Amino acid sequence: MNAEEISLKDKLRRHYHDRDRFKLKPSYSNYAGMTYFWFMNITVLMTSHFIVIPAILDASQVMQGIIIAWALFTEVTINWILASKKNASTVTQEISEKQPQPSNTSYNSFGWKKCIKCQMNSPPRANHCSLCGACILKRDLHCFVTGNCLGFHNQRYFIVMLFYIVVGLTYAGVLNVLYMNSIYPIGSEFVNYIPFITPWKVYQGEVNLLFVWLLFLFYCSICSVGVAGFFLLWEITVVYRGQTTGEAWKRIRFYKSPHILQHIRVVFGPYWILNFIIPLPTSLPGDGLHWEINPNLKVH
């Protein structure tokens, strides 16, 4: 009996130490999302810089237009880098060992659980991601554009990135429309702007390939703004309500504060507006492990 018990413990121990072997490899969706992001990020900037802006703006405004385009590109890129930092919010062995003892009845011990997938002691609001193969502090969602999960330490960069994606693609899209309209006026040649007809127009030699390229980027920008705008509004909603995406779906509001500004500080820090001006890896209040419970709220 003892031998069987020891054998079982040994098996469990080996399984724990070899758990990385069972992690799912990054999905093709991650690669597709990141490839599309960089394709749009670079091609929109280069097209705006070298083709569109010099063509439609006055000579005195060209440099200003280019600076704006590069500033938006920089904001998006740096926030993507910060948001995609691997293991930014991962529950490590060190964190797992910080679980309060069962005798501790303070709010700090509320919500800790043993994750059966990664064998970690997972703190409140942390959840396991099968794609990342780990539990994530204050896990919000898995983003295929950044290729990782958004949690306590990197959610703010994702939100700021979405904001500048919407602004940047809207800026580029408006410039593209103005330029295309100068070549083929929308009022009289609207048919050229219909995607399924444009290839036939190219075949007949009625539109050039530059127009097709700009039209392609324009429609990609519309789709991207729609998706980014949707997630931006969703993130604003969950931040306003003091929830994560998982908590919102399950209607969990244990951690809601009576002060909306407190919800903003939890995500963006005490000087939240600076996140939208200077993308820097500043520290946040709290550690992502301990959360104060609102006793007046419960799961519905």
C-alpha positions, 0 to 999 in steps of 0.5 A: 500500500505504501509502495503504491502511494509513493509510486502515485506521488512520484507520478504526480511529482513528475507530471508537475515538473514536466508540465511544460511538455503538455503546453499547447503550442502557439496556435496559427491564429496567433501567427495570423493575428500578429502577421496581419497587425504588422502588415497593416501597421507598416504598409499603412504608414509607408503608403501614407508617408511616401504616396498619399500625404505628399500628394494631397497636402500642401507643401507646407503641411506635408511634414506635419502630416508625416509627423502625425503618421509616425507619431501614431505608428510609434504609439501603436508599436510601442504599446504592442511591444509592451502588451505582447511581453511574454509572462507579463502576468503569468502566475509563477512558482514564486507567486503560487507559494504566496497563497495564504495559509488556510487559517488566514481568514482575511480577504487576502485568502479569498478566491485562491484555488489550485489549478488542475492544469498547471498545478499552481496555486492561483490567486483571486481573479487569475484564470488558466489559458490553454493557449498560453499554458499558464494561469494569468493574473487578473486574466481578461482575454487572450489576444491573437494580435499580441499573441498572449493573454491580457492581464494585470500588468499589460491590459492597459497597453492593449487598451491604449494600442486599440485607441491609437489603432482606431485613431491611426487607421481613421486618419489614414483612411480619410487621407486615402479617400481624399487621394482616391477621390482626386483620381477617380471622383466618387460621385461620378465613378462610384462603381470603381470603389465596389470591390467585386467590380474593381478587378474587372475595371483593372482588366479593362484598364480603366483603373490603375494598380495604385488605386486598387492598392489604396482601395484594398488598404481602405477596406482593410482599415474599415474592418480593422477599425470596426474590430478594434473599436468593438474591443476598445468599447468592450474594454472601456466597459469592463474597466468602468465596471471593475471587471474582467471579461470572464467576470462580466460574462459570469456576472461576478462583481465581487471586486467592484469599487464604489469609486469609478476612478479606483477601477481606472487606477487599478488598470492604468495606475494613478496617472492614467492619462500619461498612458495615452501620451508616453507609453512607458512600463510604469508600475501599478498599485497593488500586486495582482494577487490581493483584492479587496472584496465588496461584501455588498455584492455577490454572483447573480 
